[in-house]
């Protein structure tokens, strides 16, 4: 998704603004080539006489990208560019305005998402932070803030109270499946046994993945395959409910 162009955009920004980056990193150039190192990204840029530009980038984490740009027809040098990018690897997935990266665990990635503040608060209230920071691996179906907003008014405020901790824990662990299951490993009709003990049923059509809970409720995976160091998270648009 967005991540396929993230490093390309970062590298192009560095390439087109090399003097500014030079204050924080290292750069060297000749008549047509520029090499810039800043913010953990090394970028090599080659400019041709006709205005075409080739950019290669590599981060300290080993992520690589390649990009080519050329002036749009009729534009002068330095004008608007059209860009074609290809990425040989990606650093993560953008969720809630933050980049979720494989070097962080499930919890550390989740706390960066502006779309999962309710879930993070619930995980803390249930005392599940250390569990989900464990070695796992886990597959987590993570309801967004808007998913919690679908619940009856007052439900979330009630669930995070100390006396409701057992119920909250039951609901949250119903969203966790042992093992690391990416979207391509889920199949239509597949039954998943959750950490809570009850089951979820996968309903899949093409690349679309939905989950049916024990009460017949349905949730759609809106962002799949958010890889963390101890598992994988799939963002869903509805809170799943166990039968009991």
TORDREN-827858 format. One line per 2 residues: number of its first residue (from 1); their letters; for each residue x, y, z of N, C-alpha, C. Coordinates in nm, 3 decimals, always signed. Layout:
BEGIN
NUM) A) X Y Z X Y Z X Y Z  ...
END
This chain:
BEGIN
1) XX) +0.083 -0.117 +0.000 +0.000 +0.000 +0.000 +0.088 +0.124 +0.000  +0.064 +0.217 +0.099 +0.139 +0.342 +0.102 +0.288 +0.317 +0.111
3) XX) +0.325 +0.208 +0.178 +0.466 +0.185 +0.205 +0.549 +0.161 +0.081  +0.486 +0.121 -0.030 +0.563 +0.096 -0.150 +0.630 +0.222 -0.203
5) XX) +0.573 +0.337 -0.172 +0.633 +0.462 -0.220 +0.698 +0.542 -0.110  +0.692 +0.495 +0.015 +0.741 +0.574 +0.126 +0.889 +0.604 +0.113
7) XX) +0.971 +0.497 +0.094 +1.115 +0.520 +0.086 +1.153 +0.595 -0.041  +1.076 +0.573 -0.149 +1.103 +0.648 -0.271 +1.083 +0.796 -0.247
9) XX) +0.973 +0.831 -0.181 +0.945 +0.972 -0.153 +1.051 +1.031 -0.062  +1.092 +0.954 +0.039 +1.194 +1.002 +0.131 +1.325 +1.026 +0.059
11) XX) +1.360 +0.931 -0.027 +1.487 +0.945 -0.099 +1.483 +1.062 -0.196  +1.369 +1.079 -0.266 +1.359 +1.189 -0.361 +1.364 +1.323 -0.290
13) XX) +1.303 +1.330 -0.172 +1.309 +1.453 -0.095 +1.453 +1.486 -0.061  +1.529 +1.383 -0.020 +1.669 +1.405 +0.012 +1.749 +1.445 -0.109
15) XX) +1.715 +1.384 -0.224 +1.790 +1.414 -0.345 +1.766 +1.555 -0.395  +1.640 +1.601 -0.385 +1.606 +1.733 -0.437 +1.636 +1.845 -0.338
17) XX) +1.670 +1.807 -0.213 +1.702 +1.908 -0.113 +1.833 +1.875 -0.044  +1.930 +1.831 -0.119 +2.057 +1.786 -0.063 +2.126 +1.890 +0.022
19) XX) +2.126 +2.018 -0.012 +2.194 +2.115 +0.072 +2.138 +2.121 +0.213  +2.006 +2.106 +0.227 +1.947 +2.111 +0.360 +1.988 +1.990 +0.441
21) XX) +1.992 +1.873 +0.378 +2.030 +1.753 +0.448 +2.177 +1.755 +0.488  +2.255 +1.828 +0.414 +2.399 +1.829 +0.440 +2.431 +1.877 +0.581
23) XX) +2.340 +1.952 +0.643 +2.364 +2.000 +0.777 +2.360 +1.887 +0.878  +2.278 +1.782 +0.848 +2.261 +1.674 +0.943 +2.336 +1.548 +0.903
25) XX) +2.366 +1.531 +0.775 +2.430 +1.409 +0.730 +2.553 +1.440 +0.649  +2.587 +1.348 +0.558 +2.704 +1.363 +0.475 +2.662 +1.363 +0.329
27) XX) +2.730 +1.440 +0.247 +2.698 +1.437 +0.105 +2.823 +1.469 +0.025  +2.826 +1.415 -0.095 +2.933 +1.449 -0.189 +2.874 +1.442 -0.328
29) XX) +2.930 +1.520 -0.421 +2.871 +1.523 -0.554 +2.977 +1.558 -0.657  +2.947 +1.523 -0.785 +3.025 +1.571 -0.896 +2.926 +1.639 -0.990
31) XX) +2.961 +1.653 -1.117 +2.876 +1.730 -1.209 +2.736 +1.670 -1.222  +2.724 +1.534 -1.219 +2.595 +1.473 -1.246 +2.549 +1.380 -1.134
33) XX) +2.636 +1.347 -1.042 +2.603 +1.249 -0.940 +2.607 +1.312 -0.801  +2.516 +1.267 -0.716 +2.513 +1.314 -0.578 +2.491 +1.195 -0.486
35) XX) +2.564 +1.191 -0.376 +2.545 +1.090 -0.274 +2.517 +1.160 -0.143  +2.404 +1.131 -0.081 +2.365 +1.197 +0.043 +2.332 +1.093 +0.149
37) XX) +2.382 +1.114 +0.270 +2.350 +1.027 +0.382 +2.288 +1.112 +0.492  +2.165 +1.078 +0.528 +2.096 +1.153 +0.633 +1.980 +1.071 +0.686
39) XX) +1.956 +1.086 +0.816 +1.843 +1.019 +0.882 +1.840 +0.869 +0.855  +1.959 +0.806 +0.851 +1.965 +0.662 +0.833 +1.944 +0.615 +0.691
41) XX) +1.940 +0.705 +0.595 +1.918 +0.668 +0.454 +2.031 +0.723 +0.368  +2.096 +0.635 +0.292 +2.197 +0.676 +0.196 +2.133 +0.679 +0.058
43) XX) +2.141 +0.793 -0.008 +2.076 +0.813 -0.137 +2.178 +0.850 -0.243  +2.176 +0.779 -0.355 +2.262 +0.811 -0.469 +2.173 +0.862 -0.582
45) XX) +2.207 +0.978 -0.634 +2.127 +1.041 -0.739 +2.212 +1.070 -0.861  +2.160 +1.040 -0.980 +2.230 +1.069 -1.105 +2.136 +1.148 -1.195
47) XX) +2.179 +1.266 -1.236 +2.099 +1.354 -1.320 +2.154 +1.356 -1.462  +2.071 +1.327 -1.561 +2.113 +1.329 -1.701 +2.091 +1.469 -1.759
49) XX) +2.151 +1.495 -1.875 +2.139 +1.625 -1.939 +1.995 +1.659 -1.976  +1.914 +1.556 -2.004 +1.775 +1.582 -2.044 +1.681 +1.598 -1.925
51) XX) +1.738 +1.601 -1.803 +1.656 +1.623 -1.685 +1.607 +1.496 -1.618  +1.634 +1.380 -1.678 +1.594 +1.255 -1.616 +1.683 +1.227 -1.494
53) XX) +1.623 +1.173 -1.391 +1.697 +1.147 -1.268 +1.678 +1.001 -1.226  +1.787 +0.940 -1.180 +1.781 +0.806 -1.123 +1.821 +0.816 -0.977
55) XX) +1.744 +0.751 -0.890 +1.772 +0.757 -0.747 +1.776 +0.615 -0.692  +1.877 +0.585 -0.613 +1.886 +0.460 -0.541 +1.905 +0.493 -0.393
57) XX) +1.834 +0.421 -0.308 +1.845 +0.447 -0.165 +1.857 +0.319 -0.086  +1.928 +0.327 +0.026 +1.941 +0.213 +0.116 +1.947 +0.266 +0.258
59) XX) +1.861 +0.210 +0.347 +1.859 +0.254 +0.485 +1.955 +0.170 +0.568  +1.983 +0.217 +0.690 +2.069 +0.142 +0.781 +2.009 +0.006 +0.816
61) XX) +1.876 -0.004 +0.807 +1.808 -0.130 +0.838 +1.812 -0.227 +0.721  +1.867 -0.183 +0.606 +1.878 -0.271 +0.490 +1.768 -0.256 +0.387
63) XX) +1.674 -0.166 +0.409 +1.567 -0.143 +0.313 +1.622 -0.071 +0.190  +1.576 -0.112 +0.072 +1.627 -0.058 -0.053 +1.514 -0.004 -0.139
65) XX) +1.546 +0.092 -0.222 +1.449 +0.142 -0.317 +1.521 +0.194 -0.441  +1.446 +0.200 -0.550 +1.495 +0.259 -0.674 +1.385 +0.350 -0.727
67) XX) +1.423 +0.459 -0.788 +1.323 +0.550 -0.846 +1.380 +0.618 -0.969  +1.292 +0.647 -1.064 +1.329 +0.722 -1.183 +1.232 +0.838 -1.197
69) XX) +1.283 +0.953 -1.234 +1.195 +1.067 -1.259 +1.233 +1.129 -1.392  +1.136 +1.196 -1.451 +1.162 +1.271 -1.573 +1.069 +1.392 -1.575
71) XX) +1.112 +1.502 -1.635 +1.025 +1.621 -1.640 +0.901 +1.591 -1.722  +0.787 +1.642 -1.676 +0.667 +1.631 -1.758 +0.685 +1.711 -1.884
73) XX) +0.620 +1.668 -1.988 +0.635 +1.734 -2.118 +0.600 +1.882 -2.106  +0.691 +1.970 -2.150 +0.667 +2.113 -2.145 +0.720 +2.180 -2.022
75) XX) +0.762 +2.102 -1.920 +0.815 +2.162 -1.799 +0.962 +2.193 -1.815  +1.006 +2.299 -1.752 +1.148 +2.332 -1.753 +1.220 +2.251 -1.648
77) XX) +1.351 +2.253 -1.654 +1.430 +2.183 -1.554 +1.395 +2.239 -1.417  +1.377 +2.149 -1.324 +1.343 +2.192 -1.189 +1.194 +2.208 -1.170
79) XX) +1.113 +2.187 -1.276 +0.968 +2.198 -1.264 +0.910 +2.070 -1.209  +0.779 +2.051 -1.233 +0.713 +1.933 -1.179 +0.769 +1.807 -1.241
81) XX) +0.775 +1.705 -1.162 +0.828 +1.578 -1.208 +0.718 +1.473 -1.206  +0.724 +1.378 -1.300 +0.643 +1.257 -1.289 +0.737 +1.147 -1.243
83) XX) +0.688 +1.061 -1.157 +0.777 +0.966 -1.092 +0.727 +0.823 -1.108  +0.818 +0.732 -1.138 +0.789 +0.590 -1.137 +0.883 +0.527 -1.037
85) XX) +0.830 +0.451 -0.944 +0.915 +0.393 -0.841 +0.896 +0.243 -0.835  +1.002 +0.175 -0.797 +0.996 +0.033 -0.766 +1.071 +0.011 -0.637
87) XX) +1.018 -0.073 -0.552 +1.082 -0.098 -0.423 +1.121 -0.243 -0.413  +1.246 -0.271 -0.377 +1.291 -0.408 -0.363 +1.256 -0.463 -0.226
89) XX) +1.230 -0.377 -0.129 +1.183 -0.419 +0.002 +1.119 -0.301 +0.070  +1.037 -0.327 +0.169 +0.972 -0.219 +0.241 +1.001 -0.229 +0.388
91) XX) +0.991 -0.117 +0.457 +1.026 -0.115 +0.598 +0.908 -0.148 +0.687  +0.789 -0.140 +0.636 +0.674 -0.166 +0.721 +0.545 -0.122 +0.656
93) XX) +0.443 -0.100 +0.738 +0.311 -0.063 +0.690 +0.267 +0.063 +0.765  +0.209 +0.159 +0.695 +0.161 +0.281 +0.757 +0.023 +0.257 +0.816
95) XX) +0.009 +0.279 +0.946 -0.118 +0.261 +1.016 -0.138 +0.379 +1.110  -0.249 +0.445 +1.099 -0.281 +0.554 +1.189 -0.176 +0.664 +1.191
97) XX) -0.117 +0.692 +1.075 -0.018 +0.798 +1.064 +0.121 +0.762 +1.110  +0.145 +0.637 +1.142 +0.277 +0.593 +1.187 +0.321 +0.470 +1.109
99) XX) +0.453 +0.456 +1.092 +0.507 +0.340 +1.023 +0.525 +0.225 +1.120  +0.456 +0.114 +1.093 +0.469 -0.006 +1.175 +0.584 -0.089 +1.117
101) XX) +0.688 -0.115 +1.196 +0.808 -0.180 +1.144 +0.833 -0.314 +1.210  +0.893 -0.409 +1.137 +0.914 -0.544 +1.188 +1.013 -0.554 +1.304
103) XX) +1.088 -0.449 +1.330 +1.183 -0.454 +1.441 +1.117 -0.426 +1.575  +0.992 -0.381 +1.575 +0.919 -0.354 +1.699 +0.819 -0.465 +1.727
105) XX) +0.785 -0.484 +1.856 +0.684 -0.584 +1.888 +0.544 -0.529 +1.863  +0.444 -0.613 +1.881 +0.306 -0.577 +1.848 +0.260 -0.455 +1.926
107) XX) +0.292 -0.450 +2.055 +0.248 -0.338 +2.138 +0.318 -0.209 +2.099  +0.449 -0.215 +2.082 +0.525 -0.093 +2.048 +0.481 -0.036 +1.914
109) XX) +0.444 -0.122 +1.821 +0.390 -0.072 +1.695 +0.253 -0.010 +1.715  +0.167 -0.075 +1.794 +0.030 -0.028 +1.812 +0.023 +0.110 +1.879
111) XX) +0.114 +0.135 +1.973 +0.107 +0.262 +2.046 +0.137 +0.382 +1.955  +0.197 +0.357 +1.839 +0.225 +0.466 +1.747 +0.108 +0.503 +1.659
113) XX) +0.004 +0.420 +1.657 -0.108 +0.443 +1.567 -0.213 +0.532 +1.631  -0.244 +0.643 +1.566 -0.349 +0.732 +1.615 -0.487 +0.669 +1.601
115) XX) -0.498 +0.562 +1.523 -0.626 +0.494 +1.503 -0.651 +0.383 +1.603  -0.555 +0.361 +1.696 -0.569 +0.249 +1.789 -0.548 +0.289 +1.934
117) XX) -0.579 +0.415 +1.966 -0.562 +0.461 +2.104 -0.658 +0.390 +2.199  -0.779 +0.361 +2.153 -0.875 +0.290 +2.238 -0.828 +0.148 +2.265
119) XX) -0.780 +0.080 +2.162 -0.730 -0.057 +2.180 -0.611 -0.059 +2.276  -0.518 +0.033 +2.259 -0.401 +0.036 +2.347 -0.443 +0.060 +2.491
121) XX) -0.537 +0.151 +2.514 -0.587 +0.177 +2.649 -0.653 +0.053 +2.707  -0.726 -0.019 +2.624 -0.794 -0.141 +2.670 -0.693 -0.250 +2.706
123) XX) -0.589 -0.264 +2.623 -0.485 -0.364 +2.650 -0.415 -0.333 +2.782  -0.391 -0.207 +2.808 -0.328 -0.167 +2.934 -0.421 -0.195 +3.052
125) XX) -0.550 -0.162 +3.037 -0.646 -0.183 +3.144 -0.663 -0.332 +3.176  -0.649 -0.417 +3.075 -0.663 -0.561 +3.094 -0.534 -0.627 +3.144
127) XX) -0.425 -0.550 +3.149 -0.298 -0.606 +3.195 -0.236 -0.701 +3.095  -0.261 -0.677 +2.966 -0.211 -0.768 +2.862 -0.087 -0.716 +2.789
129) XX) -0.033 -0.603 +2.835 +0.082 -0.544 +2.765 +0.200 -0.641 +2.761  +0.238 -0.694 +2.876 +0.354 -0.783 +2.881 +0.330 -0.911 +2.801
131) XX) +0.207 -0.959 +2.802 +0.174 -1.080 +2.724 +0.197 -1.055 +2.575  +0.146 -0.943 +2.526 +0.157 -0.914 +2.383 +0.295 -0.861 +2.344
133) XX) +0.379 -0.835 +2.443 +0.518 -0.802 +2.415 +0.606 -0.926 +2.426  +0.543 -1.040 +2.457 +0.616 -1.166 +2.470 +0.661 -1.220 +2.336
135) XX) +0.728 -1.334 +2.341 +0.789 -1.390 +2.219 +0.686 -1.439 +2.118  +0.567 -1.480 +2.169 +0.463 -1.525 +2.076 +0.506 -1.648 +1.997
137) XX) +0.482 -1.650 +1.864 +0.421 -1.540 +1.788 +0.269 -1.537 +1.803  +0.213 -1.420 +1.776 +0.069 -1.399 +1.784 +0.017 -1.342 +1.653
139) XX) -0.108 -1.375 +1.624 -0.182 -1.306 +1.519 -0.291 -1.225 +1.588  -0.287 -1.094 +1.570 -0.381 -1.006 +1.639 -0.473 -0.939 +1.537
141) XX) -0.602 -0.949 +1.561 -0.700 -0.876 +1.482 -0.735 -0.751 +1.563  -0.685 -0.637 +1.518 -0.685 -0.513 +1.597 -0.797 -0.419 +1.557
143) XX) -0.901 -0.405 +1.640 -1.008 -0.310 +1.608 -0.958 -0.166 +1.613  -0.999 -0.087 +1.517 -0.964 +0.054 +1.515 -1.052 +0.131 +1.614
145) XX) -1.018 +0.258 +1.636 -1.103 +0.342 +1.721 -1.246 +0.346 +1.671  -1.264 +0.355 +1.539 -1.399 +0.360 +1.482 -1.475 +0.230 +1.505
147) XX) -1.401 +0.119 +1.516 -1.466 -0.009 +1.547 -1.524 -0.006 +1.688  -1.448 +0.046 +1.783 -1.499 +0.058 +1.921 -1.614 +0.157 +1.928
149) XX) -1.613 +0.258 +1.841 -1.720 +0.357 +1.840 -1.854 +0.296 +1.799  -1.852 +0.179 +1.733 -1.976 +0.113 +1.692 -2.047 +0.048 +1.810
151) XX) -1.975 +0.026 +1.921 -2.035 -0.037 +2.037 -2.136 +0.059 +2.101  -2.233 +0.008 +2.174 -2.331 +0.095 +2.241 -2.263 +0.199 +2.329
153) XX) -2.322 +0.314 +2.336 -2.264 +0.424 +2.414 -2.233 +0.381 +2.556  -2.114 +0.416 +2.601 -2.073 +0.385 +2.737 -2.006 +0.250 +2.755
155) XX) -2.008 +0.167 +2.650 -1.952 +0.032 +2.662 -1.803 +0.035 +2.691  -1.728 +0.114 +2.614 -1.583 +0.118 +2.632 -1.547 +0.171 +2.771
157) XX) -1.611 +0.279 +2.813 -1.582 +0.335 +2.945 -1.611 +0.235 +3.056  -1.712 +0.154 +3.036 -1.746 +0.050 +3.134 -1.642 -0.063 +3.135
159) XX) -1.599 -0.104 +3.016 -1.508 -0.217 +3.006 -1.371 -0.191 +3.068  -1.326 -0.066 +3.066 -1.191 -0.037 +3.117 -1.188 -0.012 +3.268
161) XX) -1.303 -0.028 +3.336 -1.305 -0.015 +3.481 -1.249 -0.143 +3.544  -1.189 -0.133 +3.664 -1.128 -0.251 +3.727 -1.223 -0.369 +3.743
163) XX) -1.348 -0.344 +3.779 -1.442 -0.454 +3.801 -1.479 -0.529 +3.672  -1.454 -0.466 +3.558 -1.485 -0.530 +3.430 -1.363 -0.594 +3.365
165) XX) -1.253 -0.598 +3.436 -1.128 -0.650 +3.379 -1.142 -0.792 +3.324  -1.208 -0.886 +3.395 -1.223 -1.022 +3.339 -1.297 -1.023 +3.205
167) XX) -1.402 -0.942 +3.193 -1.478 -0.935 +3.067 -1.394 -0.873 +2.956  -1.323 -0.765 +2.990 -1.237 -0.699 +2.891 -1.128 -0.793 +2.843
169) XX) -1.068 -0.865 +2.936 -0.962 -0.961 +2.900 -1.016 -1.068 +2.807  -1.136 -1.115 +2.834 -1.199 -1.218 +2.750 -1.221 -1.167 +2.608
171) XX) -1.269 -1.043 +2.598 -1.295 -0.986 +2.465 -1.165 -0.965 +2.389  -1.064 -0.909 +2.456 -0.937 -0.881 +2.387 -0.866 -1.009 +2.344
173) XX) -0.863 -1.111 +2.430 -0.794 -1.235 +2.393 -0.871 -1.311 +2.285  -1.000 -1.276 +2.265 -1.076 -1.333 +2.154 -1.027 -1.279 +2.020
175) XX) -0.950 -1.171 +2.024 -0.893 -1.112 +1.903 -0.751 -1.161 +1.875  -0.703 -1.256 +1.954 -0.566 -1.304 +1.940 -0.566 -1.453 +1.909
177) XX) -0.489 -1.490 +1.806 -0.476 -1.630 +1.766 -0.328 -1.669 +1.778  -0.298 -1.785 +1.836 -0.158 -1.828 +1.843 -0.099 -1.848 +1.704
179) XX) +0.028 -1.813 +1.689 +0.096 -1.830 +1.560 +0.096 -1.702 +1.479  +0.168 -1.707 +1.368 +0.181 -1.592 +1.279 +0.111 -1.625 +1.148
181) XX) -0.009 -1.570 +1.130 -0.089 -1.598 +1.012 -0.105 -1.472 +0.928  -0.039 -1.469 +0.812 -0.055 -1.357 +0.720 -0.181 -1.380 +0.637
183) XX) -0.225 -1.277 +0.567 -0.352 -1.285 +0.493 -0.353 -1.398 +0.391  -0.238 -1.424 +0.329 -0.234 -1.531 +0.229 -0.241 -1.670 +0.291
185) XX) -0.227 -1.678 +0.422 -0.238 -1.806 +0.491 -0.379 -1.831 +0.546  -0.466 -1.734 +0.527 -0.605 -1.748 +0.568 -0.688 -1.791 +0.448
187) XX) -0.779 -1.885 +0.469 -0.860 -1.936 +0.358 -1.008 -1.932 +0.395  -1.091 -1.928 +0.294 -1.235 -1.921 +0.315 -1.285 -2.043 +0.392
189) XX) -1.358 -2.021 +0.500 -1.411 -2.129 +0.581 -1.317 -2.177 +0.690  -1.197 -2.124 +0.694 -1.099 -2.165 +0.795 -1.148 -2.126 +0.934
191) XX) -1.133 -2.216 +1.029 -1.174 -2.191 +1.167 -1.050 -2.167 +1.252  -1.047 -2.054 +1.321 -0.934 -2.016 +1.405 -0.973 -2.026 +1.551
193) XX) -0.894 -2.095 +1.630 -0.917 -2.102 +1.774 -0.837 -1.992 +1.841  -0.904 -1.906 +1.911 -0.840 -1.789 +1.971 -0.776 -1.824 +2.105
195) XX) -0.696 -1.731 +2.157 -0.636 -1.747 +2.289 -0.745 -1.754 +2.396  -0.857 -1.685 +2.373 -0.970 -1.688 +2.467 -1.033 -1.826 +2.474
197) XX) -1.019 -1.904 +2.366 -1.070 -2.041 +2.365 -1.183 -2.066 +2.267  -1.255 -1.961 +2.229 -1.362 -1.976 +2.130 -1.306 -1.955 +1.990
199) XX) -1.392 -1.969 +1.891 -1.346 -1.972 +1.752 -1.394 -1.853 +1.669  -1.316 -1.824 +1.566 -1.351 -1.728 +1.462 -1.353 -1.803 +1.330
201) XX) -1.439 -1.761 +1.239 -1.445 -1.823 +1.106 -1.402 -1.723 +1.001  -1.309 -1.763 +0.917 -1.259 -1.677 +0.810 -1.353 -1.686 +0.690
203) XX) -1.387 -1.571 +0.636 -1.464 -1.565 +0.512 -1.383 -1.483 +0.414  -1.335 -1.547 +0.310 -1.240 -1.483 +0.219 -1.287 -1.492 +0.076
205) XX) -1.275 -1.380 +0.005 -1.306 -1.376 -0.138 -1.199 -1.293 -0.206  -1.115 -1.357 -0.284 -1.002 -1.287 -0.344 -0.909 -1.238 -0.236
207) XX) -0.881 -1.109 -0.237 -0.793 -1.052 -0.136 -0.871 -0.996 -0.016  -1.004 -1.001 -0.024 -1.088 -0.950 +0.085 -1.103 -1.056 +0.194
209) XX) -1.076 -1.014 +0.319 -1.084 -1.107 +0.432 -1.183 -1.052 +0.535  -1.275 -1.138 +0.577 -1.370 -1.104 +0.682 -1.365 -1.212 +0.789
211) XX) -1.407 -1.176 +0.909 -1.410 -1.269 +1.020 -1.550 -1.272 +1.079  -1.599 -1.393 +1.106 -1.730 -1.410 +1.168 -1.709 -1.453 +1.312
213) XX) -1.766 -1.378 +1.408 -1.745 -1.413 +1.548 -1.849 -1.512 +1.598  -1.840 -1.548 +1.725 -1.925 -1.651 +1.782 -2.072 -1.609 +1.789
215) XX) -2.099 -1.479 +1.782 -2.236 -1.429 +1.786 -2.291 -1.396 +1.648  -2.212 -1.427 +1.545 -2.256 -1.401 +1.409 -2.217 -1.264 +1.357
217) XX) -2.147 -1.185 +1.437 -2.101 -1.054 +1.392 -1.990 -1.067 +1.290  -1.976 -0.966 +1.204 -1.876 -0.969 +1.099 -1.781 -0.851 +1.110
219) XX) -1.654 -0.878 +1.087 -1.552 -0.773 +1.084 -1.470 -0.789 +0.957  -1.437 -0.677 +0.896 -1.357 -0.677 +0.773 -1.215 -0.634 +0.803
221) XX) -1.119 -0.706 +0.746 -0.979 -0.666 +0.758 -0.955 -0.548 +0.665  -0.920 -0.433 +0.722 -0.899 -0.313 +0.642 -0.752 -0.290 +0.608
223) XX) -0.662 -0.333 +0.696 -0.518 -0.327 +0.671 -0.457 -0.459 +0.714  -0.415 -0.543 +0.618 -0.359 -0.673 +0.655 -0.207 -0.667 +0.674
225) XX) -0.155 -0.772 +0.735 -0.011 -0.799 +0.734 +0.076 -0.688 +0.790  +0.042 -0.641 +0.909 +0.129 -0.547 +0.979 +0.226 -0.632 +1.060
227) XX) +0.345 -0.649 +1.006 +0.441 -0.743 +1.064 +0.516 -0.680 +1.181  +0.522 -0.752 +1.292 +0.599 -0.712 +1.408 +0.700 -0.821 +1.441
229) XX) +0.788 -0.795 +1.537 +0.892 -0.892 +1.571 +0.835 -1.018 +1.634  +0.716 -1.008 +1.695 +0.658 -1.124 +1.762 +0.522 -1.164 +1.706
231) XX) +0.498 -1.128 +1.581 +0.373 -1.172 +1.518 +0.327 -1.081 +1.407  +0.197 -1.087 +1.381 +0.139 -1.007 +1.273 +0.004 -0.953 +1.319
233) XX) -0.027 -0.831 +1.279 -0.153 -0.767 +1.314 -0.233 -0.739 +1.187  -0.363 -0.761 +1.195 -0.455 -0.725 +1.087 -0.555 -0.626 +1.147
235) XX) -0.563 -0.507 +1.091 -0.657 -0.407 +1.139 -0.798 -0.444 +1.094  -0.896 -0.437 +1.186 -1.035 -0.470 +1.152 -1.128 -0.355 +1.189
237) XX) -1.246 -0.353 +1.126 -1.337 -0.240 +1.140 -1.450 -0.262 +1.240  -1.451 -0.376 +1.307 -1.557 -0.409 +1.402 -1.499 -0.492 +1.517
239) XX) -1.546 -0.466 +1.639 -1.502 -0.545 +1.754 -1.570 -0.681 +1.750  -1.488 -0.787 +1.763 -1.539 -0.923 +1.763 -1.585 -0.961 +1.903
241) XX) -1.694 -1.038 +1.914 -1.748 -1.073 +2.044 -1.759 -1.225 +2.062  -1.705 -1.276 +2.174 -1.719 -1.418 +2.204 -1.864 -1.448 +2.245
243) XX) -1.900 -1.575 +2.246 -2.038 -1.613 +2.277 -2.069 -1.596 +2.425  -1.969 -1.619 +2.510 -1.991 -1.615 +2.654 -1.928 -1.492 +2.717
END
